[in-house]
Amino acid sequence: MESIFLIGIVLATFCGEIQLLPVEEEITTPPPPPRPYAFGYAAGRYPGHIDRTHSEVSDGSGVVQGSFSYVDPRHKIRTVQYIADRQGFHPVLNENVPDLPSDTPVVAAAKEKHLRKFAAIATAHQEGSNQAIVPVDTKAVEFAKNKHLSLYQQIAEEHARLAAETEALRKAEGINVSPNSLDHY
């Protein structure tokens, strides 16, 4: 305490009159201005399928308004709108839920066909049927395979011919080097 008093006297001597603040007063910073925000998202369990959404807006004063939607176990879309303020969370469930659109006859037939095939495959797997299903090549794939094999054989024959010519040239010149050697002339 004496050192603060001496510093005050020295400063008062050089600078004139100094006012000392009482220690009891606290200097506080004012709270930051309100920070409003807004966000939203939509998500699903696989690409192209949305089964839940959420959006929210706040003015920064502590009142938040928002809504979220989800697909319930009965495949109905449920939407909850809410307000959250100093008194708590106030949700309102929207009971006027429209039914999901029904399938067209073509979509219904495709679903049925898919389910039949799926059931047949599942049954075959459960019974332990280990028959491998070998895909059959289309004409385009068969043509491409034959073309590839033909080119492969031509290249292999060309390489064999070049190797034989090189070996003959080495023997003619009297060079005794193995073909796998890294020493090339």
ABEGO torsion letter per residue (X at the ends): XAAAAAAAAAAAAAAEBBBBBBAABBBBBBBBBBBBBBBBBBBBABBGBBABBBBBBBAGAGBBBBBBBBBBAAGBBBBBBBBBBAAEBBBBBBABBBBBBBBBAAAAAAAAAAAAAAAAAAAAAAAGBABBBBBBBBAAAAAAAAAAAAAAAAAAAAAAAAAAAAAAAAAAAGBBBBAABABBX
